[in-house]
Amino acid sequence: MKIELDVHTHTIASGHAFSSLQEMARAAADRGLKLLGITEHTPGIPGSCHLIYFRNLHVVPRQMYGIELLLGAEINILDTQGTLDLDEFHMSLLDLRIAGIHSLCYTPGTPEENTQGMIKAIENPYTHIISHPGDGTAKLLFEPIVQAAKAHHTLLEINNSSLKPCRNKVEARPNNLEILRLCKQYEVPVILGSDAHISFDIATYDHALELVKETEFPESLILNTDVARFKQYLHLDK
């Protein structure tokens, strides 16, 4: 499978990552990517970016080392109401918006309540991608989430980092298998995410691709393989 893009990565600006923006871009170019997304954590994660960081993204060139950059954020879903920790003004400044649940700043409910909160985030017109929905941080019902993602052209991520054995996320594998099977059944595209916090991990999808193989998931529904299709699906080509 030819991989053209990785759109979920972090630099030292996120506070717990280890490569600079230019190091990440250079590594992406060296790996033959055409597009790199850098999506820093929003303020709900300790040590992450202040809002002024997102206001100043306009100074960064969107072409670097022969590849295209999309600069955005991984925004925290805070509660079962789907509240996001970045306001509309700051979201409007971003090229790419990922929303996800993180244990450090999420108030959980029942599986049904957590599911409704994620669906509200999916329905938010600013949301492009839901990060690591299968990592087990919140108990979720995946069929309604997949159906909502299809209805709103929001991509669900199969997150490689959460599948690493060292992360000890015991629910990640069965959850992501279920997500892939449901997306295959309903013909819903997905995005593979490295969630790279260091340049060496860019476009590393080894664990995710094992699940793709196991489920016989169609390559045509994996949007990492074609920049144009990725942009078209999320209406980023306008």
N, C-alpha and C positions, 0 to 999 in steps of 0.2 A: 504494500500500500504506500503510495506516494503522499507524504505529509507536506502540506504547504504552509500551515499556520499553527501557532500556539498562542492563545489569547488570554490565558490565566497565569500570570507570572508576577513576581514581586521583586523590588529592589531594596536596598538599604533604607529607603525612605519609609518602608513599612515597619521598621524598628526591630524586626527579628529575622531579616533576610541578610544576605552576605555579598551581593554583587551590586555594582553601580548600574545605572541606566545604560551607559555606553558599553559596559562589559556584557550586559544582557543582549544588547543589540548586536554586538560583534559576534557573540556566540551563536545567535540565531542565524546570522548571515553565514557563518562558518558551517552550520548544519544544513544549509541550503533552503531555509525557509524563505517565503516571500512576504510574510506578514507576522509581526509580533505584537501581541497585546500586553501592556504593562498595566496592571490593575491593583493599585496600592490599597491597603486596608484603610478604612475610614475610622474616625476617632473612637468608636466603641471598643477597639482593640488597644490594649495598653501599649504605649510607646509609639503608636502609629502617627500618621500625618495629621498636622493641623490643617484646618480648612484653607488657610492661605496657600498651601501646596497646590491644591486643585485650582485655585484662582490663577496660578502662575504657569499652568501647563502650556499656555499659548507661546511661551518662549522656546519650547522644545521643537526642533524640526521633526516633521512626520516622515521624512525619508532619511535613513542613516545606514551607511555601509551597504547600500544597494537593496535594502528592504524597507517596507512600509511599517510604520509604527501606529498603533492605536493606543492612546493614553487614557486611562479611565480609573475605575475604582471597583473594589470588591466591598460592597455596601452591606452592612449588617441588618438582617431581619431581627428585630428586637423582641417581638412578642407574637401572640396568636392573632393579633389584629393585622399582621403584616406591616407594622410600622418600620420604616427604614431610618437609619441614623444619618442620612444626608438629605438636605432640603432640595426642593425643586430647582432653586437657583443654581446651586453647586452641581447638581446632576446635569443641568443643561450645558455646563461647561465641558463635559466629558465626551470623548469619542465613543466610549464603550462602558456599559454599566452591568456589572455582575452583582447579584444579590444572594446572600447565603446566611445560614444559621451557624453561629459560633457559640460554644458553651460559655465563653467569658462574658457574653453580653446578651444572652437570650433567656427570657422568662418562659419556661415551658408550660404546656397544658396537657390535655389528653391527646392521644393520637388524632382524634377527629378535630380537635381545636388547633393542633399544630398544622394539620393538613390545610385547614381553612386559612390559617395565617400565611402559609406558603402560596396558596392559590391567590390570595390577595396581592402578594408580591409579584406573582406571575402576571396578574392582570394589570399591574401598574404599567402605564405606557412607557415609562422610562427604563424598565427592566429588559435587558437583552438576554441574559443567561442566568440560570440558577446554579450556583456552585455547590458541588458535592452534596446533592440531596440524599444520596445513599450512604453517607458516612456514619449514620447511626447516632448523631448528636441529639436529634429529636426523633421520637417515634412518629412515623408517617404512614399514610395510606397512599400507595403509589399509583393506583389506577386513576383516581380523580386528578392527581397531579399531572400525569401524562396526558390526560384528556384536556386539561386546562392549558398545558404547554402547546398542544396542537392547535387549540382554538385561538391562542394569542400570539403564535409565532415566537414563543420564548423557548430558548434552547435549554435542555437539561444536560448537565455536565456529568460525564463519567470521569471521576477525578482519580488520576493515577497515584497521587501522593497518599491519599487515604487508604489505598489498597496495599501499601507497603507493609510487610510483616512487622517492621519496627514501630509502626504507629499503633499497633495492637487494637485496631478498630475491628472488633470481631464481627460486627454486623455489616461491615462494608461490602464484603464479597457477596453474600446472599442478597443484600439489598440492591446492589448494582446489577446482579444477574436478573433480578425481578424487573428492574427498570428497563434493561435492554430487551427482555422478552415482551414487555408491554409496549415499548416503542416499536418493536418489530411488528407486533400484532396490529397496532393502530397506525403504522407507517409514519412515525414521528421522528424527525431527524434529531441527532444528538451531537454534542461536541465533546471531544476528548480534551481533558485539561491536565497539564503537567503540574500546575500549582507550584512551579519552580520558585524556590527561595534562594537559589544560587545558580549561576550561569550554566553549570555542568548538567543541570536537570532539564533544561529547555527541550521541549518536544520529546521528552521521555515518557513513553506510553506503554511500557512493557507489560505491566500488570493489567492495565485496561484492555490491551489487545488480547490477552489471554481470555478475558471474558467475552470479547467480541467473537473470538474463534469458537468458544464453547457454545455460545448461543446461535452461531451461524448468522450473526447480525449483518445485514446487507451493507456493503461498502458505500452504496449509493445514499445511505442515510447517515453517513459520517461526514460532517461538514468541514473537517480538517483537511480534506483532500483537494479542495477547490476554493480559492479565495473569492472568486466571483460568485459562486453559489452561496458561500457564507454571507457575503455582504448583501446579496439579493434577498436571502431569507430574512435577515434582520433589518432590511431597508436601510442599510448603511451605504448603498450605492447612489443615494440621491444627493 
